[in-house]
């Protein structure tokens, strides 16, 4: 499963290491994706990125919602709000 962060207004710092986690949002209430199963990759332009998440074979995570904080632009400004993304 992959979550895409696209078309940021500013170029992000290539050393920016966002943090993320998941909360249940209407799917299987007994399963929530683990943030430890995710890996973040910036695209070449550092305006887009992908969070790849390994999903266990017996689950799909379709009701989980991703939160992300700590994005930093090339000027050193750190995101102060939480970004929320839903699975599609």
C-alpha positions as CSV (number, residue, x, y, z in Angstrom):
1,X,0.0,0.0,0.0
2,X,1.3,3.5,-0.8
3,X,0.3,7.0,0.2
4,X,1.4,9.8,-2.0
5,X,2.1,13.3,-0.9
6,X,2.1,15.4,-4.1
7,X,2.5,19.0,-5.3
8,X,3.8,20.7,-2.2
9,X,3.9,24.4,-2.5
10,X,7.6,24.6,-1.6
11,X,10.5,22.3,-2.2
12,X,11.1,20.1,0.9
13,X,14.4,19.6,2.7
14,X,15.9,16.3,1.4
15,X,16.9,15.6,5.0
16,X,13.4,16.1,6.3
17,X,12.3,12.9,8.0
18,X,8.5,13.1,8.6
19,X,6.9,11.0,11.3
20,X,3.7,9.2,10.8
21,X,1.2,6.8,12.3
22,X,-2.2,5.3,11.6
23,X,-5.6,5.5,13.3
24,X,-8.7,3.3,12.6
25,X,-11.3,5.1,10.5
26,X,-14.1,2.8,9.8
27,X,-12.6,-0.5,8.7
28,X,-11.5,-3.5,10.8
29,X,-11.5,-2.2,14.4
30,X,-9.2,-5.0,15.5
31,X,-6.4,-4.0,13.0
32,X,-4.4,-0.8,12.5
33,X,-1.4,-0.5,10.2
34,X,1.9,-0.2,12.1
35,X,4.1,2.9,11.5
36,X,7.1,0.6,11.8
37,X,6.0,-1.1,8.5
38,X,6.4,2.2,6.5
39,X,9.3,3.7,4.6
40,X,9.4,7.3,3.3
41,X,10.9,8.2,-0.1
42,X,11.3,11.6,-1.6
43,X,10.9,12.1,-5.3
44,X,13.7,13.7,-7.2
45,X,12.1,17.2,-7.0
46,X,11.6,17.0,-3.2
47,X,8.0,18.3,-3.7
48,X,6.5,14.9,-3.8
49,X,7.0,11.8,-1.7
50,X,5.7,8.3,-1.1
51,X,5.1,6.4,2.1
52,X,5.3,2.7,1.3
53,X,3.6,0.5,3.8
54,X,4.0,-3.3,4.1
55,X,0.6,-4.7,4.8
56,X,0.3,-8.2,6.4
57,X,-1.2,-10.9,4.0
58,X,-4.3,-11.4,6.1
59,X,-5.1,-7.6,6.3
60,X,-5.8,-4.7,4.0
61,X,-5.8,-1.6,6.1
62,X,-8.5,-0.2,4.0
63,X,-10.2,1.7,6.9
64,X,-7.0,3.2,8.3
65,X,-6.1,6.9,8.2
66,X,-2.6,8.2,8.0
67,X,-1.3,11.2,10.0
68,X,2.0,12.8,9.2
69,X,4.0,15.6,10.9
70,X,7.5,17.1,10.7
71,X,7.7,18.0,7.0
72,X,10.3,20.7,6.6
73,X,10.8,22.9,3.5
74,X,14.2,23.9,2.0
75,X,14.2,27.1,4.1
76,X,14.0,25.1,7.3
77,X,10.4,25.9,8.1
78,X,8.8,22.9,9.9
79,X,5.2,22.0,9.3
80,X,3.1,22.9,12.4
81,X,-0.1,21.2,11.4
82,X,-0.9,17.5,11.1
83,X,-1.5,16.2,7.6
84,X,-4.2,13.6,7.3
85,X,-4.5,11.1,4.4
86,X,-7.1,8.4,3.9
87,X,-6.6,5.2,2.0
88,X,-8.4,5.0,-1.3
